[in-house]
Amino acid sequence: MNLEEKIIRYVQELSESKKAEVLDFVEYLRSKVKEREWSEFSLSWAMSGMENEVSPYSLEDIKESF
């Protein structure tokens, strides 16, 4: 029995209210995956074309001195 079949079997044994909780959790997991994918896409889109740009700043510019 593979993982999906096992999950289905367990869910089938649950009451309707528990099945609703499982559905809520699955929807939550899906939203987290979509969030992460969008975040990665947004960052890669924002940074596209900058891979070979020379930075006008050096490490000395970011060091804090007091």
All heavy atoms as TSV, in Angstrom:
chain	resi	resn	atom	element	x	y	z
A	1	MET	N	N	0.852	-1.178	0.000
A	1	MET	CA	C	0.000	0.000	0.000
A	1	MET	C	C	0.897	1.240	0.000
A	1	MET	O	O	1.774	1.375	0.838
A	1	MET	CB	C	-0.888	-0.041	1.248
A	1	MET	CG	C	-1.778	1.149	1.395
A	1	MET	SD	S	-2.849	1.146	2.861
A	1	MET	CE	C	-3.510	-0.488	2.874
A	2	ASN	N	N	0.636	2.146	-0.958
A	2	ASN	CA	C	1.448	3.358	-1.006
A	2	ASN	C	C	0.896	4.410	-0.040
A	2	ASN	O	O	-0.145	4.218	0.593
A	2	ASN	CB	C	1.567	3.898	-2.434
A	2	ASN	CG	C	0.270	4.445	-2.977
A	2	ASN	OD1	O	-0.590	4.898	-2.230
A	2	ASN	ND2	N	0.123	4.408	-4.289
A	3	LEU	N	N	1.583	5.497	0.062
A	3	LEU	CA	C	1.246	6.542	1.026
A	3	LEU	C	C	-0.147	7.119	0.782
A	3	LEU	O	O	-0.930	7.306	1.721
A	3	LEU	CB	C	2.303	7.640	0.981
A	3	LEU	CG	C	2.170	8.770	1.985
A	3	LEU	CD1	C	2.174	8.237	3.409
A	3	LEU	CD2	C	3.280	9.778	1.801
A	4	GLU	N	N	-0.470	7.414	-0.462
A	4	GLU	CA	C	-1.789	7.985	-0.771
A	4	GLU	C	C	-2.915	7.034	-0.373
A	4	GLU	O	O	-3.919	7.469	0.196
A	4	GLU	CB	C	-1.897	8.312	-2.258
A	4	GLU	CG	C	-1.093	9.526	-2.662
A	4	GLU	CD	C	-1.230	9.829	-4.141
A	4	GLU	OE1	O	-2.311	9.619	-4.710
A	4	GLU	OE2	O	-0.238	10.289	-4.712
A	5	GLU	N	N	-2.744	5.769	-0.675
A	5	GLU	CA	C	-3.768	4.776	-0.314
A	5	GLU	C	C	-3.932	4.687	1.200
A	5	GLU	O	O	-5.046	4.569	1.711
A	5	GLU	CB	C	-3.399	3.400	-0.881
A	5	GLU	CG	C	-3.453	3.342	-2.386
A	5	GLU	CD	C	-2.825	2.079	-2.955
A	5	GLU	OE1	O	-1.977	1.454	-2.271
A	5	GLU	OE2	O	-3.172	1.731	-4.086
A	6	LYS	N	N	-2.824	4.762	1.910
A	6	LYS	CA	C	-2.867	4.711	3.367
A	6	LYS	C	C	-3.615	5.924	3.934
A	6	LYS	O	O	-4.455	5.791	4.829
A	6	LYS	CB	C	-1.436	4.665	3.910
A	6	LYS	CG	C	-1.299	4.147	5.286
A	6	LYS	CD	C	0.189	3.997	5.612
A	6	LYS	CE	C	0.361	3.190	6.854
A	6	LYS	NZ	N	1.776	2.959	7.165
A	7	ILE	N	N	-3.313	7.100	3.397
A	7	ILE	CA	C	-3.987	8.324	3.846
A	7	ILE	C	C	-5.484	8.225	3.587
A	7	ILE	O	O	-6.303	8.523	4.457
A	7	ILE	CB	C	-3.380	9.568	3.163
A	7	ILE	CG1	C	-1.949	9.800	3.658
A	7	ILE	CG2	C	-4.245	10.805	3.393
A	7	ILE	CD1	C	-1.172	10.822	2.861
A	8	ILE	N	N	-5.842	7.791	2.379
A	8	ILE	CA	C	-7.260	7.650	2.025
A	8	ILE	C	C	-7.956	6.681	2.965
A	8	ILE	O	O	-9.070	6.945	3.437
A	8	ILE	CB	C	-7.407	7.218	0.552
A	8	ILE	CG1	C	-6.980	8.365	-0.369
A	8	ILE	CG2	C	-8.837	6.771	0.242
A	8	ILE	CD1	C	-6.821	7.974	-1.823
A	9	ARG	N	N	-7.303	5.578	3.258
A	9	ARG	CA	C	-7.910	4.583	4.150
A	9	ARG	C	C	-8.166	5.169	5.536
A	9	ARG	O	O	-9.238	5.010	6.115
A	9	ARG	CB	C	-7.012	3.349	4.261
A	9	ARG	CG	C	-7.733	2.180	4.906
A	9	ARG	CD	C	-6.876	0.950	5.003
A	9	ARG	NE	N	-6.404	0.902	6.393
A	9	ARG	CZ	C	-5.206	0.540	6.750
A	9	ARG	NH1	N	-4.323	0.182	5.862
A	9	ARG	NH2	N	-4.863	0.514	8.018
A	10	TYR	N	N	-7.184	5.883	6.062
A	10	TYR	CA	C	-7.348	6.485	7.382
A	10	TYR	C	C	-8.446	7.549	7.384
A	10	TYR	O	O	-9.240	7.629	8.312
A	10	TYR	CB	C	-6.039	7.101	7.870
A	10	TYR	CG	C	-4.989	6.096	8.289
A	10	TYR	CD1	C	-3.643	6.364	8.104
A	10	TYR	CD2	C	-5.329	4.884	8.884
A	10	TYR	CE1	C	-2.672	5.455	8.496
A	10	TYR	CE2	C	-4.364	3.980	9.271
A	10	TYR	CZ	C	-3.041	4.263	9.067
A	10	TYR	OH	O	-2.080	3.365	9.453
A	11	VAL	N	N	-8.477	8.364	6.341
A	11	VAL	CA	C	-9.478	9.428	6.271
A	11	VAL	C	C	-10.878	8.834	6.167
A	11	VAL	O	O	-11.821	9.342	6.781
A	11	VAL	CB	C	-9.183	10.391	5.102
A	11	VAL	CG1	C	-10.344	11.332	4.838
A	11	VAL	CG2	C	-7.913	11.184	5.381
A	12	GLN	N	N	-11.029	7.765	5.435
A	12	GLN	CA	C	-12.342	7.129	5.282
A	12	GLN	C	C	-12.900	6.648	6.622
A	12	GLN	O	O	-14.114	6.581	6.793
A	12	GLN	CB	C	-12.263	5.953	4.301
A	12	GLN	CG	C	-12.099	6.398	2.874
A	12	GLN	CD	C	-11.838	5.245	1.925
A	12	GLN	OE1	O	-11.371	4.180	2.323
A	12	GLN	NE2	N	-12.130	5.465	0.643
A	13	GLU	N	N	-12.037	6.355	7.549
A	13	GLU	CA	C	-12.466	5.859	8.858
A	13	GLU	C	C	-12.878	6.987	9.814
A	13	GLU	O	O	-13.432	6.720	10.868
A	13	GLU	CB	C	-11.337	5.037	9.500
A	13	GLU	CG	C	-10.998	3.770	8.732
A	13	GLU	CD	C	-9.754	3.075	9.255
A	13	GLU	OE1	O	-9.148	3.557	10.239
A	13	GLU	OE2	O	-9.372	2.038	8.672
A	14	LEU	N	N	-12.622	8.224	9.451
A	14	LEU	CA	C	-12.899	9.353	10.336
A	14	LEU	C	C	-14.358	9.802	10.249
A	14	LEU	O	O	-15.037	9.577	9.257
A	14	LEU	CB	C	-12.006	10.536	9.966
A	14	LEU	CG	C	-10.503	10.356	10.140
A	14	LEU	CD1	C	-9.770	11.564	9.569
A	14	LEU	CD2	C	-10.149	10.148	11.593
A	15	SER	N	N	-14.792	10.506	11.302
A	15	SER	CA	C	-16.124	11.122	11.283
A	15	SER	C	C	-16.102	12.302	10.321
A	15	SER	O	O	-15.033	12.787	9.935
A	15	SER	CB	C	-16.495	11.607	12.685
A	15	SER	OG	O	-15.656	12.686	13.059
A	16	GLU	N	N	-17.279	12.790	9.938
A	16	GLU	CA	C	-17.360	13.907	9.002
A	16	GLU	C	C	-16.663	15.158	9.554
A	16	GLU	O	O	-16.006	15.878	8.814
A	16	GLU	CB	C	-18.824	14.221	8.666
A	16	GLU	CG	C	-19.489	13.169	7.796
A	16	GLU	CD	C	-18.783	12.966	6.459
A	16	GLU	OE1	O	-18.514	13.968	5.752
A	16	GLU	OE2	O	-18.491	11.808	6.131
A	17	SER	N	N	-16.791	15.403	10.846
A	17	SER	CA	C	-16.157	16.597	11.413
A	17	SER	C	C	-14.629	16.482	11.362
A	17	SER	O	O	-13.931	17.469	11.107
A	17	SER	CB	C	-16.624	16.840	12.851
A	17	SER	OG	O	-16.226	15.787	13.697
A	18	LYS	N	N	-14.112	15.276	11.584
A	18	LYS	CA	C	-12.657	15.083	11.506
A	18	LYS	C	C	-12.177	15.163	10.060
A	18	LYS	O	O	-11.088	15.664	9.781
A	18	LYS	CB	C	-12.248	13.742	12.126
A	18	LYS	CG	C	-12.475	13.675	13.616
A	18	LYS	CD	C	-11.648	14.706	14.339
A	18	LYS	CE	C	-11.878	14.649	15.823
A	18	LYS	NZ	N	-11.281	15.766	16.527
A	19	LYS	N	N	-13.013	14.695	9.124
A	19	LYS	CA	C	-12.655	14.824	7.707
A	19	LYS	C	C	-12.563	16.295	7.328
A	19	LYS	O	O	-11.684	16.690	6.557
A	19	LYS	CB	C	-13.695	14.123	6.831
A	19	LYS	CG	C	-13.623	12.613	6.889
A	19	LYS	CD	C	-14.719	11.990	6.031
A	19	LYS	CE	C	-14.690	10.481	6.161
A	19	LYS	NZ	N	-15.757	9.836	5.391
A	20	ALA	N	N	-13.451	17.118	7.879
A	20	ALA	CA	C	-13.415	18.556	7.617
A	20	ALA	C	C	-12.118	19.159	8.157
A	20	ALA	O	O	-11.507	20.032	7.520
A	20	ALA	CB	C	-14.627	19.249	8.236
A	21	GLU	N	N	-11.675	18.688	9.322
A	21	GLU	CA	C	-10.404	19.173	9.881
A	21	GLU	C	C	-9.229	18.773	8.994
A	21	GLU	O	O	-8.304	19.573	8.786
A	21	GLU	CB	C	-10.193	18.606	11.291
A	21	GLU	CG	C	-11.073	19.231	12.347
A	21	GLU	CD	C	-10.758	18.696	13.739
A	21	GLU	OE1	O	-9.560	18.571	14.076
A	21	GLU	OE2	O	-11.720	18.407	14.479
A	22	VAL	N	N	-9.266	17.552	8.486
A	22	VAL	CA	C	-8.205	17.087	7.586
A	22	VAL	C	C	-8.181	17.964	6.336
A	22	VAL	O	O	-7.118	18.391	5.885
A	22	VAL	CB	C	-8.394	15.597	7.219
A	22	VAL	CG1	C	-7.442	15.180	6.102
A	22	VAL	CG2	C	-8.202	14.706	8.439
A	23	LEU	N	N	-9.350	18.253	5.786
A	23	LEU	CA	C	-9.428	19.103	4.603
A	23	LEU	C	C	-8.857	20.488	4.892
A	23	LEU	O	O	-8.090	21.026	4.081
A	23	LEU	CB	C	-10.878	19.218	4.131
A	23	LEU	CG	C	-11.107	20.131	2.935
A	23	LEU	CD1	C	-10.313	19.670	1.720
A	23	LEU	CD2	C	-12.592	20.217	2.618
A	24	ASP	N	N	-9.207	21.063	6.034
A	24	ASP	CA	C	-8.658	22.367	6.410
A	24	ASP	C	C	-7.134	22.330	6.455
A	24	ASP	O	O	-6.459	23.242	5.971
A	24	ASP	CB	C	-9.189	22.818	7.773
A	24	ASP	CG	C	-10.631	23.274	7.721
A	24	ASP	OD1	O	-11.134	23.540	6.611
A	24	ASP	OD2	O	-11.251	23.353	8.801
A	25	PHE	N	N	-6.593	21.255	7.026
A	25	PHE	CA	C	-5.145	21.132	7.145
A	25	PHE	C	C	-4.490	20.985	5.774
A	25	PHE	O	O	-3.470	21.617	5.488
A	25	PHE	CB	C	-4.780	19.950	8.049
A	25	PHE	CG	C	-3.310	19.814	8.273
A	25	PHE	CD1	C	-2.604	20.786	8.969
A	25	PHE	CD2	C	-2.615	18.727	7.781
A	25	PHE	CE1	C	-1.237	20.677	9.172
A	25	PHE	CE2	C	-1.250	18.606	7.980
A	25	PHE	CZ	C	-0.561	19.580	8.671
A	26	VAL	N	N	-5.100	20.182	4.904
A	26	VAL	CA	C	-4.555	20.004	3.556
A	26	VAL	C	C	-4.575	21.332	2.802
A	26	VAL	O	O	-3.607	21.689	2.117
A	26	VAL	CB	C	-5.340	18.913	2.788
A	26	VAL	CG1	C	-4.967	18.890	1.314
A	26	VAL	CG2	C	-5.098	17.543	3.430
A	27	GLU	N	N	-5.661	22.088	2.937
A	27	GLU	CA	C	-5.739	23.396	2.281
A	27	GLU	C	C	-4.683	24.347	2.838
A	27	GLU	O	O	-4.086	25.126	2.089
A	27	GLU	CB	C	-7.141	23.981	2.437
A	27	GLU	CG	C	-8.161	23.241	1.594
A	27	GLU	CD	C	-9.594	23.674	1.857
A	27	GLU	OE1	O	-9.872	24.300	2.911
A	27	GLU	OE2	O	-10.453	23.373	1.012
A	28	TYR	N	N	-4.437	24.275	4.130
A	28	TYR	CA	C	-3.382	25.084	4.741
A	28	TYR	C	C	-2.020	24.718	4.152
A	28	TYR	O	O	-1.238	25.602	3.772
A	28	TYR	CB	C	-3.387	24.882	6.264
A	28	TYR	CG	C	-2.148	25.390	6.942
A	28	TYR	CD1	C	-1.947	26.744	7.146
A	28	TYR	CD2	C	-1.160	24.505	7.371
A	28	TYR	CE1	C	-0.798	27.220	7.757
A	28	TYR	CE2	C	-0.008	24.962	7.983
A	28	TYR	CZ	C	0.176	26.321	8.170
A	28	TYR	OH	O	1.316	26.776	8.767
A	29	LEU	N	N	-1.731	23.432	4.057
A	29	LEU	CA	C	-0.448	22.992	3.500
A	29	LEU	C	C	-0.287	23.459	2.058
A	29	LEU	O	O	0.788	23.907	1.656
A	29	LEU	CB	C	-0.318	21.473	3.582
A	29	LEU	CG	C	-0.173	20.875	4.973
A	29	LEU	CD1	C	-0.154	19.353	4.887
A	29	LEU	CD2	C	1.075	21.383	5.667
A	30	ARG	N	N	-1.346	23.356	1.274
A	30	ARG	CA	C	-1.290	23.795	-0.124
A	30	ARG	C	C	-1.020	25.293	-0.211
A	30	ARG	O	O	-0.263	25.744	-1.068
A	30	ARG	CB	C	-2.587	23.450	-0.843
A	30	ARG	CG	C	-2.730	21.956	-1.105
A	30	ARG	CD	C	-3.941	21.656	-1.920
A	30	ARG	NE	N	-3.711	22.185	-3.268
A	30	ARG	CZ	C	-4.662	22.331	-4.167
A	30	ARG	NH1	N	-5.908	22.023	-3.880
A	30	ARG	NH2	N	-4.396	22.793	-5.365
A	31	SER	N	N	-1.639	26.069	0.668
A	31	SER	CA	C	-1.427	27.520	0.630
A	31	SER	C	C	0.018	27.867	0.982
A	31	SER	O	O	0.588	28.803	0.432
A	31	SER	CB	C	-2.390	28.242	1.571
A	31	SER	OG	O	-2.028	28.062	2.922
A	32	LYS	N	N	0.621	27.119	1.912
A	32	LYS	CA	C	2.016	27.362	2.277
A	32	LYS	C	C	2.936	27.066	1.094
A	32	LYS	O	O	3.898	27.795	0.860
A	32	LYS	CB	C	2.427	26.510	3.486
A	32	LYS	CG	C	1.667	26.822	4.766
A	32	LYS	CD	C	1.727	28.271	5.146
A	32	LYS	CE	C	3.029	28.644	5.781
A	32	LYS	NZ	N	3.116	30.056	6.177
A	33	VAL	N	N	2.650	26.011	0.353
A	33	VAL	CA	C	3.464	25.663	-0.816
A	33	VAL	C	C	3.346	26.756	-1.866
A	33	VAL	O	O	4.349	27.204	-2.423
A	33	VAL	CB	C	3.034	24.292	-1.396
A	33	VAL	CG1	C	3.665	24.045	-2.756
A	33	VAL	CG2	C	3.401	23.177	-0.434
A	34	LYS	N	N	2.116	27.217	-2.122
A	34	LYS	CA	C	1.922	28.269	-3.118
A	34	LYS	C	C	2.606	29.560	-2.686
A	34	LYS	O	O	3.179	30.262	-3.501
A	34	LYS	CB	C	0.428	28.503	-3.346
A	34	LYS	CG	C	-0.218	27.401	-4.128
A	34	LYS	CD	C	-1.695	27.668	-4.343
A	34	LYS	CE	C	-2.329	26.515	-5.075
A	34	LYS	NZ	N	-3.763	26.700	-5.296
A	35	GLU	N	N	2.546	29.869	-1.389
A	35	GLU	CA	C	3.213	31.061	-0.854
A	35	GLU	C	C	4.707	31.009	-1.118
A	35	GLU	O	O	5.316	31.973	-1.559
A	35	GLU	CB	C	2.989	31.115	0.663
A	35	GLU	CG	C	2.326	32.343	1.169
A	35	GLU	CD	C	2.088	32.250	2.669
A	35	GLU	OE1	O	3.073	32.185	3.427
A	35	GLU	OE2	O	0.912	32.233	3.067
A	36	ARG	N	N	5.297	29.857	-0.818
A	36	ARG	CA	C	6.737	29.688	-0.998
A	36	ARG	C	C	7.102	29.792	-2.472
A	36	ARG	O	O	8.077	30.440	-2.841
A	36	ARG	CB	C	7.199	28.342	-0.435
A	36	ARG	CG	C	8.690	28.192	-0.424
A	36	ARG	CD	C	9.206	26.964	0.297
A	36	ARG	NE	N	8.241	26.114	0.915
A	36	ARG	CZ	C	7.972	24.877	0.523
A	36	ARG	NH1	N	8.603	24.350	-0.498
A	36	ARG	NH2	N	7.090	24.149	1.150
A	37	GLU	N	N	6.310	29.135	-3.345
A	37	GLU	CA	C	6.589	29.205	-4.777
A	37	GLU	C	C	6.505	30.646	-5.265
A	37	GLU	O	O	7.341	31.084	-6.049
A	37	GLU	CB	C	5.599	28.330	-5.544
A	37	GLU	CG	C	5.834	26.847	-5.370
A	37	GLU	CD	C	4.723	26.005	-5.971
A	37	GLU	OE1	O	3.705	26.565	-6.445
A	37	GLU	OE2	O	4.869	24.775	-5.954
A	38	TRP	N	N	5.500	31.399	-4.834
A	38	TRP	CA	C	5.347	32.785	-5.258
A	38	TRP	C	C	6.513	33.627	-4.761
A	38	TRP	O	O	7.044	34.458	-5.485
A	38	TRP	CB	C	4.019	33.348	-4.758
A	38	TRP	CG	C	3.838	34.770	-5.142
A	38	TRP	CD1	C	3.878	35.850	-4.320
A	38	TRP	CD2	C	3.637	35.299	-6.454
A	38	TRP	NE1	N	3.700	37.006	-5.031
A	38	TRP	CE2	C	3.552	36.709	-6.344
A	38	TRP	CE3	C	3.524	34.723	-7.716
A	38	TRP	CZ2	C	3.360	37.530	-7.445
A	38	TRP	CZ3	C	3.329	35.548	-8.817
A	38	TRP	CH2	C	3.247	36.919	-8.665
A	39	SER	N	N	6.922	33.379	-3.520
A	39	SER	CA	C	8.027	34.135	-2.949
A	39	SER	C	C	9.313	33.892	-3.732
A	39	SER	O	O	10.049	34.830	-4.046
A	39	SER	CB	C	8.214	33.733	-1.489
A	39	SER	OG	O	9.339	34.348	-0.952
A	40	GLU	N	N	9.581	32.635	-4.055
A	40	GLU	CA	C	10.783	32.308	-4.821
A	40	GLU	C	C	10.712	32.917	-6.211
A	40	GLU	O	O	11.688	33.450	-6.722
A	40	GLU	CB	C	10.961	30.795	-4.896
A	40	GLU	CG	C	11.357	30.179	-3.571
A	40	GLU	CD	C	11.321	28.658	-3.577
A	40	GLU	OE1	O	11.093	28.063	-4.649
A	40	GLU	OE2	O	11.513	28.074	-2.502
A	41	PHE	N	N	9.526	32.866	-6.831
A	41	PHE	CA	C	9.346	33.455	-8.154
A	41	PHE	C	C	9.568	34.966	-8.102
A	41	PHE	O	O	10.246	35.523	-8.950
A	41	PHE	CB	C	7.946	33.144	-8.688
A	41	PHE	CG	C	7.611	33.893	-9.942
A	41	PHE	CD1	C	8.180	33.530	-11.154
A	41	PHE	CD2	C	6.746	34.972	-9.912
A	41	PHE	CE1	C	7.887	34.233	-12.315
A	41	PHE	CE2	C	6.446	35.674	-11.064
A	41	PHE	CZ	C	7.012	35.305	-12.275
A	42	SER	N	N	8.990	35.618	-7.098
A	42	SER	CA	C	9.108	37.069	-6.983
A	42	SER	C	C	10.560	37.493	-6.838
A	42	SER	O	O	11.008	38.448	-7.476
A	42	SER	CB	C	8.308	37.578	-5.780
A	42	SER	OG	O	6.949	37.347	-5.961
A	43	LEU	N	N	11.298	36.806	-5.979
A	43	LEU	CA	C	12.703	37.144	-5.778
A	43	LEU	C	C	13.507	36.913	-7.050
A	43	LEU	O	O	14.307	37.767	-7.450
A	43	LEU	CB	C	13.293	36.330	-4.630
A	43	LEU	CG	C	14.754	36.598	-4.311
A	43	LEU	CD1	C	14.958	38.067	-3.942
A	43	LEU	CD2	C	15.233	35.697	-3.192
A	44	SER	N	N	13.288	35.779	-7.714
A	44	SER	CA	C	14.055	35.507	-8.929
A	44	SER	C	C	13.706	36.512	-10.023
A	44	SER	O	O	14.564	36.938	-10.792
A	44	SER	CB	C	13.837	34.076	-9.413
A	44	SER	OG	O	12.501	33.869	-9.803
A	45	TRP	N	N	12.436	36.924	-10.094
A	45	TRP	CA	C	12.026	37.925	-11.072
A	45	TRP	C	C	12.683	39.276	-10.763
A	45	TRP	O	O	13.194	39.943	-11.654
A	45	TRP	CB	C	10.508	38.055	-11.080
A	45	TRP	CG	C	10.015	39.096	-12.042
A	45	TRP	CD1	C	9.617	40.349	-11.743
A	45	TRP	CD2	C	9.914	38.972	-13.458
A	45	TRP	NE1	N	9.260	41.028	-12.884
A	45	TRP	CE2	C	9.438	40.206	-13.957
A	45	TRP	CE3	C	10.200	37.959	-14.350
A	45	TRP	CZ2	C	9.223	40.426	-15.308
A	45	TRP	CZ3	C	9.969	38.184	-15.703
A	45	TRP	CH2	C	9.488	39.401	-16.162
A	46	ALA	N	N	12.675	39.655	-9.502
A	46	ALA	CA	C	13.249	40.942	-9.111
A	46	ALA	C	C	14.753	40.981	-9.364
A	46	ALA	O	O	15.313	42.027	-9.686
A	46	ALA	CB	C	12.963	41.222	-7.634
A	47	MET	N	N	15.420	39.854	-9.224
A	47	MET	CA	C	16.877	39.811	-9.362
A	47	MET	C	C	17.333	39.427	-10.770
A	47	MET	O	O	18.528	39.441	-11.041
A	47	MET	CB	C	17.466	38.812	-8.358
A	47	MET	CG	C	17.140	39.122	-6.908
A	47	MET	SD	S	17.740	40.719	-6.370
A	47	MET	CE	C	19.469	40.367	-6.236
A	48	SER	N	N	16.393	39.113	-11.663
A	48	SER	CA	C	16.794	38.664	-12.998
A	48	SER	C	C	17.559	39.765	-13.725
A	48	SER	O	O	17.237	40.946	-13.642
A	48	SER	CB	C	15.577	38.231	-13.813
A	48	SER	OG	O	14.746	39.332	-14.080
A	49	GLY	N	N	18.608	39.354	-14.383
A	49	GLY	CA	C	19.435	40.297	-15.128
A	49	GLY	C	C	20.509	40.957	-14.295
A	49	GLY	O	O	21.325	41.703	-14.817
A	50	MET	N	N	20.537	40.711	-12.999
A	50	MET	CA	C	21.510	41.362	-12.124
A	50	MET	C	C	22.703	40.454	-11.796
A	50	MET	O	O	23.608	40.863	-11.088
A	50	MET	CB	C	20.840	41.783	-10.818
A	50	MET	CG	C	19.742	42.800	-11.000
A	50	MET	SD	S	18.954	43.248	-9.450
A	50	MET	CE	C	20.262	44.144	-8.643
A	51	GLU	N	N	22.677	39.238	-12.319
A	51	GLU	CA	C	23.695	38.260	-11.954
A	51	GLU	C	C	25.114	38.749	-12.229
A	51	GLU	O	O	26.030	38.487	-11.459
A	51	GLU	CB	C	23.476	36.931	-12.697
A	51	GLU	CG	C	22.168	36.251	-12.401
A	51	GLU	CD	C	21.020	36.724	-13.287
A	51	GLU	OE1	O	21.233	37.578	-14.174
A	51	GLU	OE2	O	19.900	36.248	-13.075
A	52	ASN	N	N	25.297	39.455	-13.318
A	52	ASN	CA	C	26.649	39.863	-13.725
A	52	ASN	C	C	26.938	41.333	-13.453
A	52	ASN	O	O	27.965	41.849	-13.894
A	52	ASN	CB	C	26.859	39.550	-15.208
A	52	ASN	CG	C	26.742	38.065	-15.487
A	52	ASN	OD1	O	27.190	37.249	-14.685
A	52	ASN	ND2	N	26.122	37.712	-16.590
A	53	GLU	N	N	26.050	42.024	-12.754
A	53	GLU	CA	C	26.281	43.432	-12.451
A	53	GLU	C	C	27.386	43.588	-11.414
A	53	GLU	O	O	27.489	42.822	-10.475
A	53	GLU	CB	C	25.006	44.084	-11.901
A	53	GLU	CG	C	24.010	44.424	-12.964
A	53	GLU	CD	C	22.872	45.269	-12.413
A	53	GLU	OE1	O	23.028	45.897	-11.348
A	53	GLU	OE2	O	21.823	45.276	-13.057
A	54	VAL	N	N	28.186	44.610	-11.597
A	54	VAL	CA	C	29.241	44.919	-10.638
A	54	VAL	C	C	28.632	45.815	-9.557
A	54	VAL	O	O	27.956	46.792	-9.853
A	54	VAL	CB	C	30.416	45.639	-11.337
A	54	VAL	CG1	C	31.477	46.025	-10.325
A	54	VAL	CG2	C	30.982	44.760	-12.432
A	55	SER	N	N	28.853	45.466	-8.317
A	55	SER	CA	C	28.300	46.240	-7.208
A	55	SER	C	C	29.109	47.518	-7.004
A	55	SER	O	O	30.335	47.503	-7.041
A	55	SER	CB	C	28.335	45.413	-5.925
A	55	SER	OG	O	27.919	46.203	-4.837
A	56	PRO	N	N	28.420	48.634	-6.776
A	56	PRO	CA	C	29.143	49.876	-6.500
A	56	PRO	C	C	29.671	49.916	-5.063
A	56	PRO	O	O	30.346	50.857	-4.676
A	56	PRO	CB	C	28.085	50.959	-6.725
A	56	PRO	CG	C	26.793	50.279	-6.446
A	56	PRO	CD	C	26.982	48.841	-6.856
A	57	TYR	N	N	29.379	48.914	-4.275
A	57	TYR	CA	C	29.782	48.878	-2.866
A	57	TYR	C	C	30.806	47.791	-2.630
A	57	TYR	O	O	30.831	46.773	-3.291
A	57	TYR	CB	C	28.556	48.638	-1.969
A	57	TYR	CG	C	27.472	49.655	-2.179
A	57	TYR	CD1	C	26.332	49.337	-2.901
A	57	TYR	CD2	C	27.602	50.943	-1.683
A	57	TYR	CE1	C	25.333	50.277	-3.115
A	57	TYR	CE2	C	26.617	51.894	-1.890
A	57	TYR	CZ	C	25.482	51.553	-2.601
A	57	TYR	OH	O	24.512	52.483	-2.815
A	58	SER	N	N	31.626	48.013	-1.612
A	58	SER	CA	C	32.609	46.999	-1.222
A	58	SER	C	C	32.282	46.529	0.194
A	58	SER	O	O	31.391	47.075	0.851
A	58	SER	CB	C	34.009	47.592	-1.253
A	58	SER	OG	O	34.145	48.545	-0.214
A	59	LEU	N	N	33.013	45.554	0.683
A	59	LEU	CA	C	32.822	45.089	2.051
A	59	LEU	C	C	33.122	46.197	3.051
A	59	LEU	O	O	32.519	46.273	4.107
A	59	LEU	CB	C	33.708	43.877	2.331
A	59	LEU	CG	C	33.282	42.575	1.651
A	59	LEU	CD1	C	34.288	41.469	1.976
A	59	LEU	CD2	C	31.891	42.169	2.100
A	60	GLU	N	N	34.048	47.080	2.714
A	60	GLU	CA	C	34.366	48.206	3.602
A	60	GLU	C	C	33.170	49.143	3.793
A	60	GLU	O	O	33.007	49.742	4.827
A	60	GLU	CB	C	35.567	48.983	3.060
A	60	GLU	CG	C	36.866	48.211	3.085
A	60	GLU	CD	C	37.248	47.761	4.502
A	60	GLU	OE1	O	37.154	48.581	5.429
A	60	GLU	OE2	O	37.664	46.608	4.655
A	61	ASP	N	N	32.328	49.240	2.767
A	61	ASP	CA	C	31.160	50.117	2.835
A	61	ASP	C	C	30.116	49.607	3.836
A	61	ASP	O	O	29.360	50.396	4.382
A	61	ASP	CB	C	30.498	50.237	1.458
A	61	ASP	CG	C	31.378	50.966	0.467
A	61	ASP	OD1	O	32.102	51.884	0.884
A	61	ASP	OD2	O	31.346	50.589	-0.717
A	62	ILE	N	N	30.090	48.312	4.075
A	62	ILE	CA	C	29.057	47.788	4.957
A	62	ILE	C	C	29.538	47.583	6.394
A	62	ILE	O	O	28.756	47.256	7.258
A	62	ILE	CB	C	28.463	46.463	4.419
A	62	ILE	CG1	C	29.524	45.374	4.318
A	62	ILE	CG2	C	27.764	46.684	3.097
A	62	ILE	CD1	C	28.960	44.003	3.992
A	63	LYS	N	N	30.815	47.810	6.634
A	63	LYS	CA	C	31.334	47.661	8.000
A	63	LYS	C	C	30.942	48.873	8.819
A	63	LYS	O	O	31.015	50.011	8.359
A	63	LYS	CB	C	32.867	47.501	7.986
A	63	LYS	CG	C	33.306	46.164	7.460
A	63	LYS	CD	C	34.792	46.012	7.571
A	63	LYS	CE	C	35.216	44.646	7.023
A	63	LYS	NZ	N	36.645	44.501	7.019
A	64	GLU	N	N	30.519	48.615	10.021
A	64	GLU	CA	C	30.092	49.687	10.935
A	64	GLU	C	C	31.285	50.127	11.788
A	64	GLU	O	O	32.050	49.304	12.280
A	64	GLU	CB	C	28.993	49.141	11.842
A	64	GLU	CG	C	27.922	50.117	12.141
A	64	GLU	CD	C	26.765	49.478	12.875
A	64	GLU	OE1	O	26.717	48.243	13.006
A	64	GLU	OE2	O	25.921	50.239	13.317
A	65	SER	N	N	31.429	51.411	11.925
A	65	SER	CA	C	32.518	51.878	12.787
A	65	SER	C	C	31.941	52.851	13.820
A	65	SER	O	O	31.034	53.628	13.537
A	65	SER	CB	C	33.605	52.562	11.961
A	65	SER	OG	O	33.056	53.635	11.233
A	66	PHE	N	N	32.495	52.788	15.014
A	66	PHE	CA	C	32.031	53.637	16.121
A	66	PHE	C	C	33.184	54.425	16.684
A	66	PHE	O	O	34.293	54.086	16.693
A	66	PHE	CB	C	31.401	52.773	17.235
A	66	PHE	CG	C	30.162	52.085	16.796
A	66	PHE	CD1	C	30.184	50.779	16.318
A	66	PHE	CD2	C	28.943	52.728	16.854
A	66	PHE	CE1	C	29.047	50.143	15.924
A	66	PHE	CE2	C	27.781	52.087	16.464
A	66	PHE	CZ	C	27.833	50.796	16.000
